[in-house]
Amino acid sequence: MGFNTKQNSPEKFGLRLINRYLPSPEDVELPEDIPGMHGSVDFSMMFGERIAKNRPLTYEYKLYEPDAIKRNFVKRQIENWLLRGTHEPLWDDSEPLYHYMAKATSVETSADEAKGVMSYTITFDAYPYKIKDTPEDDPYWDTKDITDYVQDTAFTISGSKAINLVNVGIIGSVPTIIASSAMTIQKGNKLFQITSGTTNSDRFRLEVGENPMTITGNGTISFSWYKEVK
């Protein structure tokens, strides 16, 4: 496990990983009783995708150190490192190519004086989905996995061009759009005005699956986003 950076890990302090608990995110349900209808309606899918709660991540470590003073010194170092700041990247060796956005919420310890062992239970509060380390327009094959979808994300526009971007993540994504000149994007029944330079707006999202659109203008335009998965 690495936190803040991949190099910052409990193993640097001599801890050994014993167990990890990485539960799936729990869905948020928004049931509402409608007068005159049987049962209730769940409004959690009103935006076309599931809504999930933050997930707890728990790691259990052991430190084998007979000197009690050294054990307590390591404990202070671990607490000072983890229990500060807000949500930051957390990498788990069992999930290569992805990271969580997590905040350490507790570092619980217990010592076995006879054996010279200190046990650690480190708990994080994590954003519900794992995030790909590299954007979908990354050209290198060693950053891809079997769930990725290889596609063109940069285009030359001369007049008008129909394209289709595929988001294979679990939820919609807001792409960063870089255009060499002002353009318009027709996506469904909505028209988006894209200015020259970099655009990143929650108004323009790539829904899960196919996203056909028509771009009008002259110049180059590219799309970059980070896939999120369970």
C-alpha positions in Angstrom: 0.0 0.0 0.0 1.3 3.4 -0.9 -0.3 6.7 0.3 0.4 10.3 -0.8 2.9 8.8 -3.2 3.6 5.2 -4.3 6.8 5.3 -2.3 5.2 6.3 1.0 4.2 3.0 2.5 4.0 1.3 6.0 6.7 -1.1 4.8 9.2 1.8 4.9 8.7 1.8 8.7 9.2 -2.0 9.0 5.6 -3.0 9.0 4.4 -6.2 7.4 1.0 -6.5 5.7 -1.2 -9.2 7.3 -4.7 -8.6 5.8 -6.6 -6.1 3.7 -10.4 -5.5 3.5 -11.6 -3.7 0.4 -15.4 -3.9 0.3 -17.4 -2.9 -2.8 -19.0 0.5 -2.4 -22.5 0.5 -1.0 -25.3 2.0 -3.2 -27.3 5.0 -1.9 -31.0 4.3 -2.2 -33.5 7.1 -2.4 -37.0 5.5 -2.1 -40.0 7.7 -2.3 -43.6 6.7 -1.7 -45.9 8.0 -4.5 -49.6 8.6 -3.6 -51.8 6.2 -5.5 -49.0 3.8 -6.4 -48.1 0.4 -4.8 -44.7 0.3 -3.2 -42.1 3.0 -3.7 -39.9 4.5 -6.4 -36.1 4.5 -6.1 -34.8 7.9 -7.4 -31.2 6.9 -7.0 -31.0 6.2 -10.8 -32.7 9.5 -11.8 -29.4 10.7 -13.4 -28.9 7.4 -15.3 -26.3 5.9 -13.0 -26.0 4.5 -9.5 -25.1 6.7 -6.6 -22.6 5.1 -4.1 -21.4 5.9 -0.6 -17.7 6.3 0.3 -16.2 2.9 1.1 -14.1 2.0 4.2 -10.7 0.4 3.4 -8.9 -1.4 6.2 -5.3 -2.7 6.4 -3.8 -4.8 9.1 -0.1 -4.7 9.8 2.4 -6.1 12.3 5.7 -4.6 13.4 8.2 -7.0 14.9 10.4 -4.9 17.2 11.5 -6.0 20.7 12.4 -2.5 21.9 9.3 -0.8 23.2 10.7 2.7 22.8 11.4 2.0 19.1 7.9 0.6 18.7 6.3 3.7 20.1 8.6 5.9 17.9 7.4 4.1 14.8 3.8 4.5 16.0 4.2 8.2 16.2 5.8 8.3 12.7 2.9 6.3 11.2 0.3 8.5 12.9 2.0 11.8 11.9 2.2 10.6 8.3 -1.3 9.2 7.9 -3.5 11.4 10.1 -3.2 14.7 8.4 -4.6 16.3 5.3 -7.6 15.2 3.4 -8.3 12.7 0.6 -5.2 11.8 -1.3 -4.2 9.0 -3.7 -3.9 5.5 -2.1 -2.4 2.7 -4.2 -3.0 -0.9 -3.4 -0.6 -3.6 -4.8 -3.5 -5.8 -5.5 -5.0 -3.2 -7.9 -2.3 -2.2 -10.3 -2.9 0.7 -12.7 -5.6 2.2 -10.4 -5.7 4.2 -7.2 -8.3 5.2 -4.5 -8.8 8.8 -3.2 -8.8 8.2 0.5 -8.4 9.8 3.9 -6.9 8.0 6.8 -9.4 8.1 9.6 -7.8 6.0 12.3 -4.6 4.1 13.3 -5.4 1.6 16.0 -2.6 -0.3 17.7 -2.1 -3.1 20.3 1.2 -4.3 21.7 2.3 -7.8 22.6 5.1 -7.1 25.0 6.2 -10.7 25.4 6.6 -11.3 21.7 7.8 -7.8 20.8 5.0 -7.2 18.3 2.8 -4.2 17.7 -0.4 -4.8 15.6 -1.8 -2.0 13.5 -5.3 -1.5 12.1 -5.3 1.4 9.6 -8.7 2.6 8.3 -9.4 4.9 5.4 -12.5 6.6 4.1 -12.3 6.3 0.3 -14.2 7.8 -2.6 -16.4 4.9 -3.9 -14.6 4.2 -7.1 -11.1 3.3 -8.1 -9.5 5.8 -10.6 -7.2 4.8 -13.5 -3.7 6.2 -13.0 -3.5 7.2 -16.6 -6.0 9.0 -18.8 -7.9 7.2 -21.6 -5.9 8.9 -24.2 -2.6 7.5 -22.8 -0.8 5.9 -25.8 1.3 3.3 -24.0 0.2 -0.3 -24.0 1.7 -1.1 -20.6 -0.8 1.2 -19.0 -3.7 -0.7 -20.4 -5.7 -3.6 -18.9 -8.2 -6.1 -20.4 -11.1 -3.8 -19.5 -9.8 -0.8 -21.4 -11.2 0.3 -24.8 -8.6 1.5 -27.3 -9.9 4.4 -29.4 -9.0 7.6 -31.0 -9.5 10.6 -28.7 -7.9 13.3 -30.9 -9.4 14.6 -34.1 -8.8 17.0 -37.0 -12.1 18.9 -37.8 -12.7 20.5 -41.2 -16.3 21.6 -41.3 -18.2 18.9 -39.5 -17.3 15.4 -38.2 -19.3 12.7 -36.4 -17.4 10.8 -33.7 -18.2 8.3 -31.0 -16.3 8.2 -27.7 -16.8 5.1 -25.5 -16.6 5.4 -21.7 -16.1 1.9 -20.3 -16.0 3.1 -16.6 -18.7 2.5 -14.1 -19.9 6.1 -14.0 -19.9 9.1 -16.3 -16.8 11.2 -16.7 -16.0 14.9 -17.3 -13.3 15.0 -20.0 -10.7 17.7 -20.5 -11.2 19.1 -24.0 -8.3 20.8 -25.8 -9.3 22.7 -29.0 -7.1 24.7 -31.3 -10.1 27.0 -32.1 -13.7 27.6 -31.1 -16.0 24.7 -32.0 -19.4 23.4 -31.3 -20.4 19.9 -30.2 -23.8 18.5 -30.8 -24.4 15.6 -28.3 -27.9 14.3 -28.2 -30.3 17.2 -28.1 -27.7 19.5 -26.5 -25.3 21.9 -28.2 -22.0 22.8 -26.4 -19.8 25.8 -27.3 -16.2 24.9 -26.9 -13.7 27.8 -26.8 -10.1 27.7 -28.0 -7.8 26.2 -25.4 -8.7 23.9 -22.5 -12.3 23.3 -21.4 -13.3 21.2 -18.4 -17.0 21.6 -17.4 -19.5 19.4 -15.6 -22.0 20.4 -18.2 -20.3 18.2 -20.7 -20.1 14.6 -19.5 -19.3 11.3 -21.2 -22.0 8.8 -20.1 -21.3 5.2 -19.5 -21.0 3.4 -22.9 -21.2 5.1 -26.3 -21.3 8.8 -26.7 -22.0 9.7 -30.3 -21.6 13.4 -31.1 -21.0 15.8 -34.0 -18.2 18.4 -33.9 -18.3 21.5 -36.1 -15.4 23.8 -36.6 -11.9 23.9 -38.1 -8.8 22.7 -36.3 -7.9 20.0 -33.8 -9.7 18.8 -30.8 -8.8 16.1 -28.2 -10.6 14.5 -25.2 -8.9 13.2 -22.1 -10.6 11.6 -19.0 -9.9 9.1 -16.3 -11.9 5.9 -16.1 -13.5 5.0 -12.8 -14.3 1.4 -11.8 -15.6 -0.5 -8.7 
